[in-house]
Amino acid sequence: DGAMSVQHALEAGEMDDASRWLGENGPTLASTGRATTVEELSARIIDTSPKPNLLTMMTRWWALYQIGEPRNVGGQPEIEGLGQRLQEALDALPDSAEPNDGPVHGSSPDALSRPSSKHYVLALRARARGDVETVLALDEPAVIPSPSGRVEGFLAEGLLWHERAQEARPLISVFLEHGEIDGYSPTAVHGLGLDSMASVISGDLGRAREEVARASKITEDNGFGDLIQTMYSRLVSAWLAWMAGDLSVAEDAAVRVQRYCEVALDVPVIVQQALLRSRIRWSLGDSLGARSLLDRATMTSSGRPVEGYFAHRLNIGRVTLDMLDGEVQIAERLMPYWRARL
């Protein structure tokens, strides 16, 4: 397979072939359970090349992002160190617009080596950090429409963080259409998860259940584990069970997302699962456990503090628990401006 071809090329010292084959196969392998293999192979190419190409660095960054585990090198997470090198390569890309020559497979080398890949990677990094402002700033003619539809997916996700479901819907449709064109199943799961969240926000719980069921079937049929792309449908599944009062099912679904978050670098999912699970624990009568979950979500597994918009979301979660417990004075000390925020 592609991984074996890269391995053989590396052993033969054929670095150009290894890099090309990794670019062709790496993103798909990383998204379907073989991210560790892709990370190791791309690291070997980067470490032995005087000037590794952009595609190889992007492939390794994507693999590290999929793995989610903090890898410390020189006192900082490896994904951040690689991000700095990646930024230098992105800065060298031209800013000129590209001719619109049709859809591009989101994980293909072509999609990752065009000038538009700059927007793709910056969007990916921004959403992982919960940088709402950067994600929402993607909504400009120079970026949208994107050749692969992936940037539309990131923008839709950012809008959903603000509960702007109606604005997100058309972008989710574009994201799903590209997934159907290129047959890339993780995109379908991700898009359906986003659409199910939009349905919950809009109050259409029946549609949300249908979309979660479709996403679950694709996940099971393809043997996907706990990929980044499966997390939103899992979150919505837990949310629907909690809203229906089926607390044991809600807890089981939320715990599975939490296990992913314990090694992930994904701030939006970390915070959203903490907010949901804290409400589930409160509903189960565990007020202290609910607060502990919110406290733990203030830091990612790599030691990066949660800041900005998602830090505010956690504070509102604490205030909500205090008010549910009748501790209005504590709530006002924690967030004097809570009325304005709500």
Rosetta blueprint (number, residue, H / E / L):
1 D L
2 G H
3 A H
4 M H
5 S H
6 V H
7 Q H
8 H H
9 A H
10 L H
11 E H
12 A L
13 G L
14 E L
15 M H
16 D H
17 D H
18 A H
19 S H
20 R H
21 W H
22 L H
23 G H
24 E H
25 N H
26 G H
27 P H
28 T H
29 L H
30 A H
31 S H
32 T L
33 G L
34 R L
35 A H
36 T H
37 T H
38 V H
39 E H
40 E H
41 L H
42 S H
43 A H
44 R H
45 I H
46 I H
47 D H
48 T H
49 S L
50 P L
51 K L
52 P L
53 N L
54 L H
55 L H
56 T H
57 M H
58 M H
59 T H
60 R H
61 W H
62 W H
63 A H
64 L H
65 Y H
66 Q H
67 I H
68 G L
69 E L
70 P L
71 R L
72 N E
73 V E
74 G L
75 G L
76 Q E
77 P E
78 E H
79 I H
80 E H
81 G H
82 L H
83 G H
84 Q H
85 R H
86 L H
87 Q H
88 E H
89 A H
90 L H
91 D H
92 A L
93 L L
94 P L
95 D L
96 S L
97 A L
98 E L
99 P L
100 N L
101 D L
102 G L
103 P L
104 V L
105 H L
106 G L
107 S L
108 S L
109 P H
110 D H
111 A H
112 L H
113 S H
114 R L
115 P L
116 S L
117 S H
118 K H
119 H H
120 Y H
121 V H
122 L H
123 A H
124 L H
125 R H
126 A H
127 R H
128 A H
129 R H
130 G L
131 D L
132 V H
133 E H
134 T H
135 V H
136 L H
137 A L
138 L L
139 D L
140 E L
141 P L
142 A L
143 V L
144 I L
145 P L
146 S L
147 P L
148 S L
149 G L
150 R H
151 V H
152 E H
153 G H
154 F H
155 L H
156 A H
157 E H
158 G H
159 L H
160 L H
161 W H
162 H L
163 E L
164 R L
165 A H
166 Q H
167 E H
168 A H
169 R H
170 P H
171 L H
172 I H
173 S H
174 V H
175 F H
176 L H
177 E H
178 H H
179 G H
180 E H
181 I H
182 D H
183 G L
184 Y L
185 S H
186 P H
187 T H
188 A H
189 V H
190 H H
191 G H
192 L H
193 G H
194 L H
195 D H
196 S H
197 M H
198 A H
199 S H
200 V H
201 I H
202 S H
203 G L
204 D L
205 L H
206 G H
207 R H
208 A H
209 R H
210 E H
211 E H
212 V H
213 A H
214 R H
215 A H
216 S H
217 K H
218 I H
219 T H
220 E H
221 D H
222 N H
223 G L
224 F L
225 G L
226 D L
227 L L
228 I H
229 Q H
230 T H
231 M H
232 Y H
233 S H
234 R H
235 L H
236 V H
237 S H
238 A H
239 W H
240 L H
241 A H
242 W H
243 M H
244 A L
245 G L
246 D L
247 L H
248 S H
249 V H
250 A H
251 E H
252 D H
253 A H
254 A H
255 V H
256 R H
257 V H
258 Q H
259 R H
260 Y H
261 C H
262 E L
263 V L
264 A L
265 L L
266 D L
267 V H
268 P H
269 V H
270 I H
271 V H
272 Q H
273 Q H
274 A H
275 L H
276 L H
277 R H
278 S H
279 R H
280 I H
281 R H
282 W H
283 S H
284 L L
285 G L
286 D L
287 S H
288 L H
289 G H
290 A H
291 R H
292 S H
293 L H
294 L H
295 D H
296 R H
297 A L
298 T L
299 M E
300 T L
301 S L
302 S L
303 G L
304 R L
305 P E
306 V L
307 E L
308 G H
309 Y H
310 F H
311 A H
312 H H
313 R H
314 L H
315 N H
316 I H
317 G H
318 R H
319 V H
320 T H
321 L H
322 D H
323 M H
324 L H
325 D L
326 G L
327 E L
328 V H
329 Q H
330 I H
331 A H
332 E H
333 R H
334 L H
335 M L
336 P L
337 Y L
338 W H
339 R H
340 A H
341 R H
342 L L
